[in-house]
Amino acid sequence: MAEALLGAVVNQAVAKVISITADQISLALGFEKQLKRLGETLGMIEAFLQDAEEKQTKNKSVKLWLKRLEDVAYEAVDVLDEFAYEILRRKVEIRNQIRRKVLDFLSSKNSILFRLKMANKIKAILTSLDDLNNLASQFGLQQRARDPITPVPAYGGPKVETISYRGHSNMVGRKHDVSKIVNLLVNPKDKQVVSVVPIVGMAGLGKTTLAKLVYDDLNVKMLFDVKFWVCVSDHLDVKRILKEMLEHFNDQISIPQNKNAMVEKLKQKIEGARGGKDQIKYLLVLDDVWDVTEWKDLKLCLEGTSKNGGNGVIVTTRKEDVASTVQARSDQWHQPERLEDEECWSIIKEHALRDSPISHELEPIGKEIAKQCQGVPLVANVIGGLMSKIQTNGVWGSTESVLEVESVLKLSFHHLSSPSLKKCFAYCAMFPKDYCFEKEELIQLWMAEGFLGSSMAMVDNGNKYLNELLSNSLFQDVTRDTCGNILTFKMHDSVHDLSLSVSKFDALIFQENSSPITNECSHIRHLNVGCDGESLPRMLTIVAPKLYSLFSEINVFKKLPKSFKFKRLRVLKLVGSYYIFALPDSLGELKHLRYLDISRTRIKALPKSSTKLYHLQTLRLLRLLDSFVKFTFPDGLENLISLKHLYFASEKRQPDNIGNLTCLQTLPVFFVGSQRGRSIKELGSLNELRGELEICRLGLVRNKQEANGANLHLKEKLCKLIFDFEGIGGYNNE
């Protein structure tokens, strides 16, 4: 399936050629003919893709051809991106030169060297593409257009984001299960300080959903004074679980590193929730547990947080040996039964049809398919999304393809409407299991990778893609704001496994238990560094030349020799580390960089070179750990002419002269100041703003004329304005 994503890379290259050739400045560089030929050659290659993807499983030569084509396509994207960077650089220079009334840069030595360099690179790519075209003919590959796939229509009126994975179907056939688990918690067989109830079952049976229903049950809310939810996923880390329990109280307490101190602090916080009661009881849900080597240690810690009995722990797991370790008495386990065929059919109908009547031809087929769900809710949910397409397109595969969850999920992936959308789905493998995706963040990452095109409609395309993934039940647990707009969502474990399978050739989450590092890792283009292992420097050295995305909680720049650089990087997400203090001066050399997130680090400034990041679209500075230190922006921030999304959480993080960033679409908060560059007039030129804007400290606006300078009446894309006259803002306050 990974080869099916190649079309997106070729499409991206063709789109860039069209975009660059449309720019008038490119005419001055003398590359019109070469770029035109490059676009035509890529178009010819693209016509071979569908035949090659079908034949590569039986023909190793075709598979190698596809791999070579992928490398050349990425090279083309990079070269065209360099071209686009030079165009942006010259636009900035023209603007700055006009201010100084000097226009001599076009004849500079640097310009001549750039043209020479680009000419050689384009020539090399064209030669490689000609060779691939010749090989395609030798292999007997046929040129044909890709089969069109009609996107899933949106339902529910004019709003696009109206499709939800959960709905009422979560309750189908599970009321008895909820009652039984609640009873096990309320009336445990053994009176202990902590009673454990495992929920055991196969993937897709709804264990997590069932745990959530219990978690929100009215009787549980009355019985337990404090509740915690921790997703364990892989390694059961005692310190991490205690830390997340402490973070539940959300009062910015200092969390100790010592385990005993963490237990004592947690005990104090739990007792602090007494509310007039003599005894406090808590409930902890440990979701998706696989490894219990530290279970005894964890249980001792949990018992140390409360002297009272009656506390409860729910453990969801696929493994019976995990259940037997955390709870020796099997009569304290709960194993959800499979749903009845009629219940599966009820789920399918709800997701597929909503309020629409089902056709006479499809109902018997649907009921037969419901039998093939074998009582697994996940399968019924996914099929429900697919049946919506059946209603529209009349397309379906063999009934055997839905016998297992994996087959159904692969079918759902296959029916996504474009290679770019498949790329968007595969990119989700960069995140750990049970990650809570933020809609804005994910769309901006897709945008940075080039999956959403290069027009002003990128955000709209991202919303469209997200809607289709939701309609195929590939996301779940959707949360919305009061207006019904999607805020966050998650992936089911089985769906996440599918994204890993699809992206295994170019994405990797590096952890302590990762596979041995070999030169075969050189194809990795998206890397998530989750630990600081001994093999990390070697890994970074191998992947650096081709890396497009880098997520890391450690300072990876200190792990690489100076000779190695992330020259192709589009995304840099350094988030959540107390030990990242600064960005290197070489940051400005990342010419392709479009997304920079340094939230929850101790970075205090952007280096001067960052003003050369002409492609940068998104900059996130949320919840920086040194919250009382003013963040320093370099002079020349207005050179970031592509910046569309800027996030900060306090007045100390707001740059001066923000009005120079005229492409901004996202600015969640603005703090009015009395000093120069902080006036409300800075908003006057930001007419592309959309979504929500909170304007704080309006009491510092001096007069009506100054207020009118904000030109709020011209910001037609804003859907929500919040006026705060005295406060410090409500957006992610630090």
C-alpha positions in Angstrom: 0.0 0.0 0.0 2.9 2.4 0.6 3.5 2.6 -3.2 0.0 4.0 -3.6 1.3 7.2 -1.9 3.8 7.9 -4.7 1.2 9.6 -6.9 0.9 12.3 -4.2 4.6 13.1 -4.6 4.4 13.4 -8.4 1.2 15.5 -8.1 3.0 17.8 -5.7 5.9 18.3 -8.1 3.6 19.0 -11.1 1.6 21.5 -8.9 4.9 23.3 -8.0 5.9 23.6 -11.6 2.6 25.2 -12.5 2.8 27.5 -9.5 6.3 28.6 -10.2 5.8 29.1 -14.0 2.8 31.3 -13.2 5.0 33.7 -11.1 6.2 36.6 -13.3 9.5 36.9 -11.4 10.4 33.4 -12.7 10.5 34.8 -16.2 13.5 36.9 -15.3 15.4 33.8 -14.3 15.2 32.3 -17.8 13.8 28.8 -16.9 10.5 28.9 -18.7 11.4 26.2 -21.2 13.1 23.8 -18.7 10.2 24.1 -16.3 7.7 23.5 -19.0 9.5 20.4 -20.1 9.8 19.2 -16.5 6.0 19.5 -16.0 5.3 17.6 -19.2 7.8 14.8 -18.3 6.3 14.4 -14.8 2.8 14.3 -16.4 4.0 11.4 -18.7 5.5 9.5 -15.7 2.3 10.0 -13.7 0.3 8.2 -16.4 2.4 5.0 -15.7 1.7 5.0 -12.0 -1.5 3.1 -11.8 -0.3 0.2 -14.0 3.0 0.1 -12.1 1.3 0.0 -8.7 -0.8 -3.0 -9.8 2.2 -4.9 -11.3 4.9 -4.2 -8.7 3.8 -7.0 -6.4 4.6 -9.6 -9.1 7.5 -7.8 -10.8 10.5 -6.8 -8.7 11.9 -4.7 -11.5 8.7 -2.6 -11.5 8.9 -2.3 -7.7 12.5 -1.0 -8.0 11.4 1.4 -10.8 8.8 2.8 -8.4 11.3 3.3 -5.7 13.7 5.1 -8.0 10.8 7.2 -9.3 10.0 8.1 -5.7 13.5 9.4 -5.1 13.6 11.4 -8.3 10.1 12.9 -7.6 11.3 14.0 -4.1 14.4 15.5 -5.7 12.2 17.4 -8.2 10.0 18.7 -5.3 13.1 19.9 -3.4 14.6 21.6 -6.4 11.3 23.3 -7.3 11.1 24.4 -3.6 14.5 26.0 -3.8 13.3 27.8 -6.9 10.2 29.0 -5.0 12.4 30.0 -2.1 14.6 32.2 -4.4 11.4 33.8 -5.8 10.3 34.7 -2.2 13.8 35.9 -1.3 13.8 38.2 -4.3 10.3 39.5 -3.4 11.6 40.4 0.1 14.7 42.0 -1.4 12.7 44.0 -3.9 10.5 45.3 -1.2 13.5 46.2 1.0 15.4 47.7 -1.9 12.5 49.9 -2.9 12.4 51.2 0.6 16.1 52.1 0.2 15.5 53.2 -3.5 18.2 50.8 -4.8 17.5 48.2 -7.5 20.8 46.5 -8.4 20.5 43.0 -6.9 19.2 41.2 -10.0 22.6 41.4 -11.7 24.5 40.2 -8.6 27.1 37.5 -8.7 24.8 35.4 -6.4 22.0 35.5 -8.9 24.3 34.1 -11.7 25.5 31.3 -9.4 22.0 30.4 -8.5 20.9 30.2 -12.1 23.9 27.9 -12.9 23.1 25.7 -9.9 19.4 25.4 -10.8 20.2 24.6 -14.4 22.4 21.7 -13.5 19.9 20.3 -11.0 16.9 20.5 -13.4 19.0 18.9 -16.2 19.9 16.0 -13.9 16.3 15.4 -13.0 15.2 15.5 -16.6 17.8 13.0 -17.5 16.6 10.6 -14.7 13.0 11.0 -15.7 13.9 10.3 -19.4 15.6 7.1 -18.2 12.6 6.1 -16.2 10.3 6.7 -19.1 12.4 4.4 -21.3 12.4 1.7 -18.6 8.6 2.0 -18.3 8.3 1.2 -22.0 10.7 -1.8 -21.6 8.7 -3.2 -18.7 5.5 -2.9 -20.8 3.8 -0.4 -18.5 0.7 1.2 -19.9 -0.1 4.9 -19.6 -3.6 5.5 -18.4 -5.5 8.0 -16.3 -6.1 7.1 -12.7 -9.6 5.8 -11.8 -11.6 8.6 -10.4 -13.1 8.2 -7.0 -16.0 10.4 -6.0 -15.5 12.0 -2.5 -18.0 11.2 0.2 -20.6 14.0 0.3 -21.1 16.1 3.4 -24.4 15.7 5.2 -26.3 18.0 7.6 -26.6 21.3 5.8 -24.0 23.9 4.8 -21.4 23.1 7.5 -18.8 20.5 6.4 -17.8 19.2 9.8 -20.9 17.4 10.8 -20.0 13.7 10.7 -19.2 12.0 14.0 -17.7 8.6 14.6 -19.4 7.9 18.0 -22.9 9.1 18.1 -25.4 6.9 19.9 -23.9 3.8 18.4 -21.4 3.6 21.3 -24.3 2.4 23.5 -25.6 -0.3 21.2 -25.6 -3.6 23.1 -23.4 -2.3 25.9 -25.8 -1.2 28.7 -25.5 -4.6 30.4 -21.7 -4.4 30.2 -21.6 -1.0 31.9 -23.9 -2.2 34.7 -21.7 -5.2 35.3 -18.4 -3.2 35.5 -20.0 -0.6 37.8 -21.2 -3.4 40.1 -17.7 -4.9 40.2 -16.3 -1.5 41.2 -19.0 -0.8 43.8 -19.1 -4.3 45.2 -15.6 -5.9 44.8 -15.1 -9.5 45.9 -12.1 -8.5 48.0 -12.1 -5.4 50.2 -8.8 -3.8 49.3 -7.4 -0.3 49.2 -7.4 -0.5 45.4 -9.8 -2.9 43.6 -8.8 -3.7 40.0 -11.3 -4.6 37.2 -9.7 -5.6 33.9 -11.7 -5.2 30.6 -10.3 -7.9 28.3 -11.0 -8.4 24.6 -9.8 -8.4 21.0 -9.0 -5.3 19.0 -12.0 -3.3 17.9 -14.4 -4.9 20.5 -14.9 -1.5 22.1 -13.0 -1.9 25.4 -11.9 1.8 25.5 -15.4 3.0 24.6 -16.9 0.8 27.3 -14.4 2.1 29.9 -15.4 5.7 28.9 -19.1 4.8 29.4 -18.3 3.5 32.9 -16.1 6.5 33.6 -19.1 8.8 32.8 -21.7 6.7 34.5 -23.8 8.5 37.1 -23.3 5.9 39.8 -19.5 6.1 39.3 -19.6 9.9 39.5 -21.4 9.5 42.9 -19.1 6.9 44.2 -15.7 8.3 43.3 -14.6 11.8 44.2 -11.6 12.0 41.9 -11.2 10.3 38.5 -8.0 9.9 36.3 -7.6 8.6 32.8 -4.2 7.5 31.6 -3.5 5.9 28.2 -0.6 3.4 28.7 -0.3 2.0 25.1 3.1 0.3 25.3 5.4 0.5 28.4 3.7 0.8 31.8 5.9 3.6 33.2 5.1 4.2 36.9 6.5 7.8 36.9 4.6 8.8 33.8 1.3 7.5 35.2 1.9 9.3 38.5 2.8 12.5 36.6 -0.3 12.4 34.5 -2.4 11.8 37.6 -0.9 14.9 39.1 -1.4 16.9 35.9 -5.1 16.1 36.2 -5.5 18.7 38.9 -4.4 21.4 36.3 -3.2 24.0 38.8 0.4 24.3 37.5 1.9 22.6 40.5 5.6 21.8 40.5 5.8 18.1 39.8 8.7 16.4 41.6 11.0 13.9 39.9 11.4 11.5 42.8 8.8 8.7 42.9 8.2 8.9 46.7 7.7 12.6 46.5 5.2 12.2 43.6 3.2 9.7 45.7 3.1 12.1 48.6 2.1 15.0 46.4 -0.6 13.0 44.8 -1.9 11.9 48.3 -2.1 15.6 49.3 -4.0 16.6 46.1 -6.5 13.7 46.5 -7.1 14.5 50.2 -7.5 18.2 49.1 -10.5 17.2 47.1 -12.3 16.1 50.3 -15.2 18.7 50.0 -16.5 18.0 53.5 -16.3 14.2 53.2 -14.4 12.0 55.7 -13.2 9.5 53.1 -12.1 10.2 49.5 -12.2 7.6 46.8 -10.6 7.8 43.4 -11.0 5.9 40.1 -8.1 5.4 37.7 -8.5 4.0 34.2 -5.4 2.6 32.6 -6.2 2.3 28.9 -4.6 -0.1 26.5 -2.1 -2.0 28.7 0.4 -4.4 27.1 3.3 -4.7 29.5 2.9 -5.1 33.3 6.5 -5.7 34.5 6.2 -2.7 36.8 2.6 -3.5 38.0 3.6 -4.3 41.6 5.5 -1.1 41.9 2.6 0.9 40.5 0.1 -0.8 42.8 2.2 0.0 45.9 2.3 3.6 44.8 -1.5 3.7 44.2 -2.1 2.2 47.7 0.2 4.9 49.1 -1.9 7.7 47.8 -4.9 6.8 50.0 -5.4 5.0 53.3 -9.1 4.4 52.6 -10.5 1.4 50.9 -12.9 1.5 47.9 -10.6 3.0 45.3 -11.0 1.5 41.8 -8.7 0.8 38.9 -10.0 -0.2 35.4 -7.5 -1.8 33.1 -8.3 -2.3 29.4 -6.1 -4.8 27.6 -6.1 -7.3 24.7 -4.0 -9.8 26.7 -5.4 -12.2 29.2 -1.9 -12.6 30.9 -2.0 -8.9 31.6 -5.5 -9.2 33.2 -4.3 -12.2 35.3 -1.3 -10.1 36.6 -3.4 -7.1 37.6 -6.3 -9.1 39.0 -5.8 -12.8 40.0 -9.5 -13.4 40.4 -11.0 -14.0 37.0 -14.5 -13.4 38.4 -13.4 -9.8 38.8 -12.6 -9.6 35.0 -15.0 -8.3 32.4 -14.9 -9.7 28.9 -17.3 -7.9 26.6 -19.4 -10.2 24.4 -19.5 -9.7 20.7 -22.6 -7.8 19.5 -25.5 -9.5 17.9 -25.9 -9.3 14.1 -28.9 -7.0 14.5 -26.9 -4.7 16.7 -24.1 -4.5 14.2 -26.7 -3.7 11.5 -28.1 -1.0 13.7 -24.6 0.6 13.9 -24.0 0.3 10.2 -27.3 1.9 9.4 -26.7 4.8 11.8 -23.3 5.7 10.3 -24.2 5.0 6.7 -27.6 6.4 6.3 -28.3 8.9 9.2 -31.9 9.8 8.5 -32.0 8.7 4.9 -34.0 5.6 3.9 -32.1 2.6 2.7 -32.8 1.2 -0.8 -34.5 -2.2 -1.1 -31.6 -3.5 -3.0 -29.0 -2.6 -0.3 -30.8 -3.7 2.8 -30.4 -7.5 2.4 -26.8 -6.9 1.4 -26.3 -4.7 4.4 -27.7 -7.4 6.7 -25.5 -10.0 5.2 -22.4 -7.8 5.7 -23.5 -7.2 9.3 -23.2 -10.9 9.9 -19.7 -10.8 8.6 -18.8 -8.2 11.2 -18.6 -11.1 13.7 -19.9 -8.9 16.4 -17.0 -6.4 16.3 -18.2 -2.8 16.7 -15.2 -1.3 14.9 -15.9 -3.3 11.8 -19.5 -2.2 11.9 -18.5 1.4 12.3 -16.0 1.3 9.4 -18.5 -0.5 7.1 -21.1 2.1 8.0 -18.8 4.7 6.5 -18.2 2.6 3.4 -21.9 2.0 2.9 -22.4 5.7 2.5 -20.2 5.4 -0.6 -22.1 2.4 -1.8 -25.3 4.4 -1.6 -23.6 7.1 -3.7 -21.4 5.1 -6.1 -22.7 1.6 -6.2 -19.2 0.3 -5.6 -18.3 -2.7 -3.5 -15.7 -5.4 -3.3 -16.1 -9.1 -2.4 -17.8 -10.0 0.9 -14.7 -11.8 1.9 -12.9 -8.5 2.2 -14.8 -7.6 5.3 -14.2 -10.7 7.3 -11.5 -9.2 9.4 -10.9 -5.7 10.8 -7.7 -5.2 8.8 -9.4 -6.0 5.5 -12.1 -3.5 6.2 -9.7 -0.8 7.2 -7.6 -1.4 4.1 -10.7 -1.2 2.0 -11.6 2.1 3.7 -8.0 3.4 2.9 -8.3 2.2 -0.7 -11.4 4.2 -1.3 -10.0 7.5 -0.1 -10.4 9.9 -3.0 -6.9 11.0 -3.8 -3.2 10.1 -3.3 -2.7 13.3 -1.4 -5.5 12.3 1.1 -3.8 8.9 1.5 -0.6 10.8 2.3 -2.5 12.8 4.9 -3.8 9.6 6.6 -0.4 7.9 6.4 1.2 11.0 8.1 -0.7 10.3 11.3 1.7 7.4 11.9 4.1 10.1 13.1 2.0 10.4 16.3 1.9 7.8 19.2 -1.2 5.7 19.8 -4.1 7.4 21.6 -2.7 10.8 20.6 -5.3 13.6 20.8 -5.1 15.4 17.5 -5.9 19.1 17.3 -7.6 19.9 14.1 -5.7 23.1 13.4 -2.3 21.5 14.2 -2.8 18.5 12.0 -4.1 20.6 9.0 -1.1 22.9 9.3 1.3 19.9 9.4 -0.4 18.5 6.2 0.0 22.0 4.7 3.7 22.2 5.6 4.3 18.8 3.9 2.7 20.0 0.7 -0.3 17.6 0.8 -2.8 20.4 0.5 -1.5 22.2 -2.6 0.0 25.7 -2.7 -3.0 28.0 -3.0 -4.8 30.2 -0.5 -7.3 27.4 -0.2 -5.0 25.1 1.7 -6.9 25.3 4.9 -10.2 24.6 3.1 -8.6 21.6 1.4 -7.4 20.4 4.8 -11.0 20.7 6.3 -12.3 18.8 3.3 -9.7 16.0 3.7 -10.5 15.8 7.5 -14.2 15.5 6.7 -13.6 12.5 4.4 -11.4 10.8 7.0 -14.1 11.3 9.6 -16.8 10.0 7.2 -14.7 6.8 6.7 -14.6 6.4 10.5 -10.8 6.6 10.4 -10.9 9.2 13.3 -13.1 8.9 16.5 -13.8 10.6 19.8 -14.5 14.0 18.2 -14.9 17.0 20.5 -16.5 20.2 19.3 -16.9 23.8 20.4 -20.3 25.4 21.1 -20.8 26.2 17.4 -20.3 22.5 16.4 -16.8 23.1 15.0 -14.4 20.2 15.4 -11.6 20.8 17.9 -9.9 17.4 18.6 -10.2 13.7 17.7 -8.3 10.4 18.1 -7.5 7.3 16.1 -8.5 3.8 17.1 -5.6 1.5 17.8 -6.4 -0.7 14.8 -6.6 2.4 12.5 -3.3 3.6 13.9 -1.8 0.2 13.1 -3.0 0.7 9.5 -1.4 4.1 9.2 1.9 2.5 10.4 1.5 -0.2 7.8 0.9 2.3 5.1 3.8 4.5 6.0 6.3 2.0 7.2 8.7 2.8 4.3 9.2 6.4 5.2 8.0 7.1 8.8 9.5 6.0 12.1 8.9 6.6 15.8 12.3 6.1 17.5 12.1 4.7 21.0 14.3 2.7 23.3 12.9 -0.6 22.0 13.2 0.4 18.3 14.7 -2.1 15.8 18.5 -2.0 15.3 19.7 0.9 13.3 20.8 0.0 9.7 21.6 1.8 6.5 18.1 0.8 5.3 16.8 3.5 7.5 18.1 6.0 5.0 14.7 6.1 3.3 13.0 7.5 6.4 11.5 10.9 5.7 9.5 11.5 8.8 11.0 10.8 12.3 9.5 11.1 15.8 12.3 11.0 18.4 10.8 9.8 21.7 14.0 9.0 23.7 17.7 9.8 23.9 19.2 6.4 23.2 22.8 5.5 22.5 21.9 4.8 18.9 20.2 8.1 18.3 23.3 10.0 16.8 23.8 7.2 14.3 20.1 7.2 13.4 20.1 11.0 12.9 23.2 10.8 10.8 21.6 8.2 8.5 18.2 10.0 8.1 19.3 13.6 8.1 19.9 13.9 4.3 16.3 13.0 3.4 14.3 14.0 6.4 11.2 16.1 5.8 9.6 16.0 9.3 11.2 15.9 12.7 9.3 15.6 16.0 11.6 15.5 19.1 11.5 16.0 22.8 15.3 16.4 23.0 17.8 18.8 21.4 18.7 16.8 18.3 21.0 19.5 17.0 23.5 18.6 19.7 23.4 14.9 18.6 24.6 15.5 15.0 28.1 16.3 13.7 28.3 19.9 12.3 28.8 18.5 8.8 25.3 16.9 8.9 22.3 19.2 8.5 18.6 18.8 8.0 18.6 20.5 4.6 15.2 19.2 3.4 13.2 19.7 6.6 9.7 21.0 6.2 8.5 20.4 9.8 10.4 20.9 13.1 8.5 20.2 16.2 10.6 20.5 19.4 8.0 20.2 22.0 7.7 19.3 25.7 11.3 19.3 27.0 12.7 21.2 30.0 16.2 20.7 28.5 15.8 22.5 25.2 17.2 26.0 25.8 18.0 27.4 22.4 17.8 27.0 18.6 21.0 26.9 16.6 22.2 29.9 14.5 22.0 27.6 11.4 18.2 27.6 11.7 17.9 30.1 8.8 19.6 27.5 6.5 16.5 25.4 6.6 15.2 26.9 3.4 12.3 24.4 3.1 11.0 24.9 6.7 7.3 25.6 6.9 6.3 24.6 10.4 8.2 25.4 13.6 6.8 24.5 17.0 8.9 25.1 20.1 6.0 25.0 22.6 6.7 23.8 26.2 10.5 24.3 25.9 12.8 26.8 27.6 13.8 28.6 24.4 13.9 32.3 25.0 14.6 33.7 21.5 14.6 33.1 17.7 18.0 33.4 16.2 18.7 36.3 13.7 18.9 33.8 10.9 15.2 32.8 11.3 14.2 36.0 9.3 15.4 34.0 6.2 12.7 31.4 6.7 10.7 32.8 3.8 8.7 29.6 3.4 7.6 29.5 7.1 3.8 29.2 7.4 3.2 28.2 11.1 5.0 29.4 14.2 3.9 28.0 17.6 5.2 29.4 20.9 2.6 28.1 23.4 3.2 27.4 27.1 7.0 28.2 27.1 8.4 26.9 30.4 10.2 30.1 31.5 6.9 32.0 31.6 8.2 35.1 33.3 10.9 35.8 30.7 10.2 37.9 27.6 10.6 36.1 24.4 13.0 37.8 21.9 12.2 38.2 18.2 14.9 39.3 15.9 14.7 42.5 13.8 13.3 41.7 10.3 10.4 39.5 11.3 8.4 41.1 8.5 10.6 39.1 6.1 8.5 36.0 7.0 6.2 36.8 4.1 4.6 33.3 4.0 3.7 33.2 7.8 0.0 32.4 8.1 -0.5 30.9 11.5 1.1 32.5 14.7 0.4 31.1 18.2 1.5 32.5 21.5 -0.1 32.5 24.9 1.0 35.6 26.8 1.9 39.3 26.2 5.6 38.3 26.7 5.5 36.1 23.6 3.8 38.7 21.2 6.2 40.2 18.6 6.3 43.9 18.0 5.0 45.3 14.7 2.8 42.3 14.1 0.9 44.3 11.5 3.8 43.7 9.0 2.8 40.0 8.8 0.1 40.7 6.3 -0.5 37.1 5.3 -1.6 36.0 8.8 -4.7 33.9 8.9 -4.5 32.6 12.5 -3.9 35.0 15.4 -5.9 33.7 18.4 -5.0 36.5 20.7 -3.6 40.1 20.5 -2.5 42.1 23.5 -2.9 45.9 23.1 0.1 47.8 24.4 1.0 51.5 24.9 4.5 51.2 23.4 5.3 51.5 19.7 4.5 48.4 17.6 1.8 47.3 20.1 -1.0 49.6 19.3 -4.4 48.2 18.2 -3.6 49.7 14.8 -1.3 46.7 14.2 -4.4 44.7 13.4 -5.4 47.2 10.6 -3.5 45.4 7.8 -4.3 41.8 8.9 -7.5 41.4 6.8 -6.8 37.7 6.1 -7.5 36.7 9.7 -10.0 33.9 10.1 -11.5 31.8 13.0 -11.3 33.4 16.4 -9.5 36.5 17.7 -9.4 37.7 21.3 -8.3 41.3 21.8 -7.0 41.9 25.3 -6.2 45.0 27.4 -8.5 47.2 25.3 -8.4 49.7 28.1 -5.1 50.9 26.7 -6.8 52.1 23.4 -6.5 55.9 23.7 -9.3 57.1 21.5 -11.9 56.3 18.8 -9.6 57.1 16.0 -7.0 54.6 17.2 -9.7 51.9 17.7 -11.0 52.5 14.1 -7.4 51.8 12.9 -7.9 48.1 13.7 -10.3 47.9 10.6 -12.3 45.1 12.2 -15.1 45.6 9.7 -12.8 44.5 6.9 -12.0 41.1 8.6 -14.9 39.2 7.0 -13.4 35.8 7.6 -13.4 36.1 11.4 -16.2 34.1 12.9 -15.7 35.0 16.5 -14.3 38.2 18.3 -13.7 38.4 22.0 -13.1 41.8 23.6 -11.2 41.9 27.0 -10.8 45.4 28.5 -8.9 44.5 31.7 -7.8 40.8 31.6 -4.7 39.0 30.3 -6.5 36.8 27.7 -8.1 33.4 27.8 -6.2 31.6 25.1 -3.9 28.9 26.5 -2.7 31.2 29.3 0.6 30.4 30.9 
